[in-house]
């Protein structure tokens, strides 16, 4: 499944809506918690998701922890925890680009 996500340097955690977690058949038996962000307080469940990033000849596959939001209008957010440490990340505002270089 292909999707678009927001890379958010201000987010501690990655977040996906429950509807997407259902489609991906993610484990939703993890601990429940409240999460706070730009949308206020939301109920979340801790889980993990496998993601693949690819463009042209580059492809990266890994598992990251996610919070599954009870709010289905929540955007997919890639936060710092276990995502940012895999890459050198450059936000190039002038050219409206996000540049990811593998740390491996």
C-alpha positions, 0 to 999 in steps of 0.5 A: 500500500502506498501512502503519504506521510508528514515528516514532523521534527516536532513530533516525538512519536509517529502516529497513524489513524485507526482506519489505516491500522485496521487495513494493515492488520496491526496489533492493537492490544498494546498499552493505551495512552493519551497523546497531545499535539496540534490537534489537542488530546487524543486516545492512542494505542501503542503498536509497531509498523513496518514501513518502506521508503523508496525513490528511484534506486534507493529503498529502506525497510524498517519497523518503527513504533507508532501510536494508533490514533482513535481519530481517523482524521489524524494525518500519518505522522513520522516523528523522531522516535526510531525514524530520525535516527536512521537518516541524516534529514535535511529540510530544504525550504527554499526548494521545498524538498526533504532529503533523507540520507541513510546513516548506514 
